[in-house]
Amino acid sequence: MKLEKYQLKSSEELLSYEFISEGPKGLIRKRIQFTLVNGDQVYNLAFRDKDPVTGAIDDLAVSNNGDQ
């Protein structure tokens, strides 16, 4: 099975990644962020829309852009 894939841009430390979601609602910037929890090789994973103003992950945004 061949699936389409997105071009990822990673941070230098490889803890955050960004890509552009392409779907019926247009182009939406997405961000994937790994954050170390309690310094014990346990990471939190956040995957949301990227706020266009602050560049941070927008926990309240629900884009549902229809891409898979």
C-alpha positions as CSV (number, residue, x, y, z in Angstrom):
1,M,0.0,0.0,0.0
2,K,1.3,3.4,-0.9
3,L,0.3,6.4,1.2
4,E,1.0,10.0,0.6
5,K,3.4,11.6,3.1
6,Y,4.2,15.1,4.3
7,Q,7.6,16.8,4.2
8,L,8.7,17.2,7.8
9,K,10.9,19.9,9.2
10,S,12.6,19.0,12.5
11,S,14.3,21.0,15.2
12,E,18.0,20.6,15.7
13,E,17.5,18.4,18.8
14,L,14.8,16.3,17.0
15,L,12.2,17.1,19.7
16,S,9.8,19.0,17.5
17,Y,8.6,18.6,14.0
18,E,6.4,20.7,11.7
19,F,4.5,20.1,8.5
20,I,1.7,21.5,6.5
21,S,-1.6,19.7,6.4
22,E,-3.3,19.8,3.0
23,G,-7.0,19.3,2.9
24,P,-10.5,20.7,2.2
25,K,-9.9,23.6,4.7
26,G,-6.7,24.6,3.0
27,L,-3.1,24.6,4.2
28,I,-2.8,24.3,8.0
29,R,0.6,24.3,9.9
30,K,0.9,21.3,12.3
31,R,3.4,20.8,15.0
32,I,4.6,17.6,16.8
33,Q,6.4,18.2,20.1
34,F,8.1,15.7,22.4
35,T,8.7,17.0,26.0
36,L,10.7,15.1,28.6
37,V,8.6,14.4,31.7
38,N,10.3,14.1,35.1
39,G,13.7,13.6,33.5
40,D,13.2,9.8,33.4
41,Q,13.2,8.8,29.7
42,V,9.4,9.4,29.6
43,Y,8.2,11.8,27.0
44,N,4.9,13.6,26.5
45,L,3.8,13.8,22.8
46,A,1.7,16.8,21.6
47,F,0.3,16.9,18.1
48,R,-1.8,19.9,17.2
49,D,-2.2,23.0,15.0
50,K,0.6,25.5,15.2
51,D,-0.6,29.0,16.3
52,P,0.3,31.4,13.5
53,V,1.1,34.2,15.9
54,T,3.0,32.6,18.7
55,G,4.4,29.5,16.9
56,A,3.3,27.4,19.9
57,I,1.0,24.4,19.8
58,D,-2.7,25.5,19.9
59,D,-4.4,23.1,22.3
60,L,-7.8,24.6,21.6
61,A,-7.8,24.4,17.8
62,V,-9.7,21.6,16.0
63,S,-9.0,21.9,12.3
64,N,-10.2,18.4,11.1
65,N,-8.7,19.1,7.7
66,G,-9.7,15.7,6.3
67,D,-6.2,14.5,5.3
68,Q,-5.1,11.1,6.3
